Amino acid sequence: MQEVFQVTAQGLQAPHLQACERGFHYGDGFFTTALVVEGAILNWSAHLRRLRNSAQRLGFAATLAQIETLSQQIAQAYQQLASVEAAMVLKIMIARGCGGRGYAPPLCENATILLQWSSAPFHWSMNAVTHAPMASMICQTPISISPALAGIKHFNRLENVLARAELDSLGLSEGVMLDVHQHCICGTQSNLVLIEGDALVTPSLHKSGVEGTSRYALSQWAQAFGYQWQETEIDLKRLQQADELFFINAVRGIQPVAKLEDRVFATEQGMSLQSLWWPQMQRAALKLGECP
Ligand SMILES: Cc1ncc(COP(=O)(O)O)c(C=O)c1O
């Protein structure tokens, strides 16, 4: 299934995109992708936090107020869906709209907000989804260093598109992306976490990468799960020497890595974190029937 709504001043409408949309011209926008399970958005507070941060950092001043009431429009859209599934993916896209001169943004933006609902890429049952440990690789496509945009899930994701194509050609579903200094930054569509003793260690994202909502949740819960949390620079040697590795994102949760290139990794801790993950995510969910 796939259904898309546009949030407008007149309420929800079928999407109507204009040719002058700055999202097309300059990639002038940002998005977040959430998992909706049994009518509840998992980890909503982290999605809201990232939408607010992105709007602030990119100067979408007028859109900030709209973001605060977005859960109401999402709940309305959910009620209007032609068909509902146990697990669905909700992609919230916010583009700056039309206006301004060239790159210069309009003084008061009129953002285009889309809510896209689609089927989850897996079968959700017994309140969880289990991903078997995966084989992975180091992608050749480097991720750029861009401190002004680091952390934001903005529209310009062409490096991820190129890296993802590398994986598809080898039948793999996720790979590690490095910057030009050979520092590990992330997966093509997820964040990367190493297990080193009793620490969860993840690349710092001050210069590159997307600050994931799941990475943020994990940073908050690490101690309760029995781990220290550390954000730092990680080179390839450190990656290879980790006890375990996993990728993490909002749709798939924790995906342990069994093999990266030729190196085989243990996956026991990653698998047990995976089983702790979904109940915790559901506790932190926003029920769409209960939106303020
Ligand atoms: C490049 C990139 N990094 C990290 C993430 C993880 O973000 P989240 O945990 O919000 O899904 C994603 C998710 O799609 C991504 O595309």
The ligand as an ORCA input file, in Angstrom:
! r2SCAN-3c Opt
* xyz 0 1
  C      21.797      8.271      6.314
  C      20.998      7.829      7.488
  N      21.574      7.838      8.703
  C      20.887      7.454      9.793
  C      19.569      7.032      9.705
  C      18.865      6.576     10.943
  O      17.862      7.492     11.323
  P      16.587      6.984     12.116
  O      17.077      6.278     13.333
  O      15.836      8.224     12.450
  O      15.842      6.078     11.196
  C      18.949      7.011      8.465
  C      17.558      6.563      8.334
  O      17.011      6.461      7.273
  C      19.667      7.426      7.323
  O      19.125      7.419      6.098
*
